[in-house]
């Protein structure tokens, strides 16, 4: 049986999701897209899992889409991206552990995560215009980064370093290579200490309200706040505060 192109492991409430085409620099083909989408759906639906760490096996995080078989003569946009978590309504936190090259579709996958950690040698690149291709999420990028930075990445197709990505707010931390997974697990364990209901409720609000006017945002806030503030997690948090102990989250 061939190796899975996405490795999915579970340990103590943490999902470890690893892109696994090292011989192709984790370039994403149809199999990897499908397997990653299936893994995200399982992660979403498994109530025992609180957080995920996404990484790439081998020399780099991901070299982007696999174009080795060429592109079709006629292209039709489908809008179907099951491997992008925001299309699957996944509100659990996701950490990306990035190293070396983060390119094209691989950059979209990385920016789809919540906390992004990179090694010092990491570079970020959207080379599509060099090949006459429009980057699929280009309309989404100005929502998550300054217009000038989106233009630098999208329109000029310029590489940017980990330091520049950190300076403009695209990543959270830069670490040494041997500290990458250690730091990712440290952050994952911190998420495991927090109320899943509260964390997921706030992420849901962030995603759903990101492009709405104030009135629509207020409706989402009402819905999420009412649900979280009436949850068993909120009641347990109050008891733990009064009793000066760590909370034991019911996660409901």
C-alpha positions in Angstrom: 0.0 0.0 0.0 1.5 3.4 -0.9 2.2 5.9 1.8 -0.5 8.4 2.6 0.1 11.8 1.2 -1.2 13.3 4.4 -0.2 11.8 7.7 -2.8 12.1 10.4 -1.8 11.4 14.0 -3.6 12.1 17.3 -2.1 12.6 20.7 -3.6 14.0 23.9 -6.2 16.3 22.2 -3.8 17.5 19.5 -4.1 16.5 15.8 -0.7 16.3 13.9 -1.3 16.8 10.2 1.7 16.4 8.0 1.9 16.8 4.2 3.9 13.8 3.0 5.2 14.1 -0.6 8.8 14.8 0.3 10.2 13.7 -3.0 8.0 16.3 -4.7 8.6 19.0 -2.0 5.0 18.5 -0.8 3.7 19.9 -4.1 -0.1 19.4 -3.9 -1.8 17.0 -6.4 -5.4 15.9 -6.4 -4.7 13.1 -3.9 -3.2 15.4 -1.4 -6.0 17.9 -1.8 -8.6 15.2 -1.2 -6.8 13.6 1.7 -6.2 16.9 3.4 -9.9 17.8 3.1 -10.8 14.4 4.6 -8.5 15.0 7.5 -9.8 18.4 8.2 -13.4 17.1 8.2 -12.4 14.4 10.8 -10.6 17.0 12.9 -13.7 19.2 12.9 -16.0 16.4 13.9 -13.9 14.7 16.6 -14.9 16.3 19.9 -11.8 14.9 21.6 -9.5 17.2 19.5 -8.9 20.8 20.5 -6.1 22.0 18.2 -4.1 20.9 15.1 -0.5 21.3 14.0 0.0 21.4 10.3 3.5 20.8 8.9 5.3 19.4 5.8 7.6 16.4 5.7 11.0 16.7 4.1 13.0 19.6 2.8 10.2 22.2 2.8 6.6 23.0 3.9 5.1 23.0 0.4 6.2 24.0 -3.1 2.6 24.7 -4.0 0.5 23.1 -6.7 1.9 20.2 -8.6 2.1 21.4 -12.2 4.2 18.5 -13.5 1.3 17.2 -15.5 0.6 20.5 -17.1 -2.6 22.5 -17.0 -5.9 21.8 -18.9 -6.5 23.6 -22.1 -9.9 24.8 -20.8 -10.2 25.9 -17.2 -13.4 26.1 -15.2 -13.5 27.6 -11.7 -15.4 25.3 -9.3 -15.0 27.2 -5.9 -14.5 23.8 -4.2 -11.6 23.8 -1.8 -12.2 21.3 1.0 -8.5 21.5 2.1 -9.0 25.2 3.1 -10.4 24.9 6.6 -12.5 28.1 6.4 -14.7 26.5 3.7 -15.4 23.6 6.1 -16.5 25.8 9.0 -13.6 24.6 11.2 -13.5 26.8 14.2 -10.9 24.8 16.2 -7.5 26.6 16.3 -4.8 25.5 13.9 -1.0 26.0 14.1 1.3 25.9 11.1 4.9 24.9 11.5 6.7 26.3 8.4 10.1 25.7 7.1 12.1 26.4 3.9 9.8 27.1 1.0 6.1 28.1 1.4 5.0 28.6 -2.2 1.8 29.2 -4.1 -1.1 27.0 -2.9 1.1 26.1 0.0 1.1 29.7 1.1 -2.7 29.7 1.0 -2.7 26.6 3.2 -0.3 28.3 5.6 -2.3 31.6 5.8 -5.5 29.5 6.4 -4.1 28.7 9.9 -4.4 30.8 13.0 -0.9 30.7 14.6 2.1 30.6 12.2 5.6 29.7 13.3 8.5 29.7 10.8 12.2 28.8 10.9 14.7 31.4 10.0 15.3 30.1 6.5 11.6 30.1 5.5 10.6 32.2 2.4 7.2 32.9 1.1 6.4 33.2 -2.6 3.5 33.4 -5.0 5.1 32.8 -8.4 1.9 32.3 -10.4 2.2 35.4 -12.6 5.5 34.2 -14.0 3.5 31.3 -15.5 0.4 33.3 -16.6 -1.6 32.0 -13.7 -3.9 34.1 -11.4 -3.5 33.1 -7.8 -6.8 31.6 -6.7 -7.1 33.4 -3.3 -5.9 36.8 -4.5 -9.2 38.5 -3.6 -8.9 37.1 -0.1 -5.3 38.4 0.6 -6.1 42.1 1.1 -8.5 41.0 3.9 -5.6 39.5 5.9 -2.7 41.7 5.1 -2.0 45.3 4.1 -2.8 46.2 0.5 0.9 47.0 -0.3 2.1 43.7 1.0 -0.6 41.8 -0.9 0.5 43.6 -4.0 4.2 42.8 -3.4 3.3 39.1 -3.1 0.6 38.8 -5.7 1.4 41.3 -8.5 5.2 41.5 -8.3 5.6 37.8 -7.5 8.4 38.6 -5.1 9.8 36.3 -2.4 9.7 37.6 1.1 11.8 36.3 4.0 10.6 35.0 7.3 11.8 38.2 8.9 9.8 40.4 6.5 6.8 38.1 6.9 7.1 38.6 10.7 7.6 42.4 10.4 4.4 42.8 8.4 2.3 40.4 10.5 2.0 37.3 8.3 3.6 35.0 10.9 3.7 35.0 14.7 7.2 33.7 15.5 10.6 32.9 14.0 12.4 30.0 15.7 15.5 27.9 15.1 15.0 24.7 13.1 15.3 22.4 16.1 12.7 24.4 18.0 10.0 24.4 15.3 7.8 21.5 16.6 8.7 22.2 20.2 7.3 25.7 19.9 4.2 24.4 17.9 3.5 21.9 20.7 4.0 24.5 23.4 1.3 26.7 21.8 -0.9 23.6 21.1 -0.7 22.7 24.8 -1.7 26.2 25.7 -4.8 25.9 23.6 -5.6 22.6 25.4 -5.7 24.5 28.7 -8.4 26.9 27.5 -12.1 26.5 27.1 -12.8 24.9 23.7 -16.3 26.6 23.7 -14.8 30.0 24.2 -11.9 29.6 21.8 -14.0 28.1 19.0 -16.7 30.7 19.5 -14.3 33.6 19.1 -12.7 32.0 16.0 -16.2 31.5 14.6 -16.9 35.2 15.1 -13.6 36.2 13.6 -14.2 34.2 10.4 -17.9 34.9 9.9 -17.6 38.7 10.6 -14.4 39.3 8.6 -16.1 40.9 5.6 -19.5 42.1 7.1 -20.9 45.5 8.1 -21.5 46.4 11.7 -25.1 45.3 11.8 -24.3 41.8 10.5 -21.3 41.6 12.9 -23.6 42.5 15.8 -26.0 39.6 14.9 -23.1 37.1 14.8 -21.8 38.5 18.1 -25.2 38.1 19.7 -25.5 34.5 18.6 -22.0 33.4 19.6 -21.8 35.4 22.9 -25.2 34.0 24.0 -24.1 30.5 23.2 -20.7 30.8 25.0 -21.9 32.7 28.0 -24.6 30.1 28.7 -22.2 27.2 28.2 -21.1 24.7 30.8 -17.5 25.8 30.1 -18.4 29.4 31.3 -20.0 28.0 34.5 -17.0 25.8 35.2 -14.6 28.7 34.5 -16.4 30.8 37.1 -16.3 27.9 39.7 -12.6 27.3 39.0 -11.8 31.1 39.4 -13.6 31.2 42.8 -12.0 27.9 44.0 -8.5 28.9 42.7 -8.0 25.8 40.7 -7.4 24.7 37.1 -10.7 24.4 35.1 -11.9 21.0 33.9 -13.6 22.0 30.7 -16.8 20.0 29.9 -16.4 21.4 26.3 -20.1 22.1 26.0 
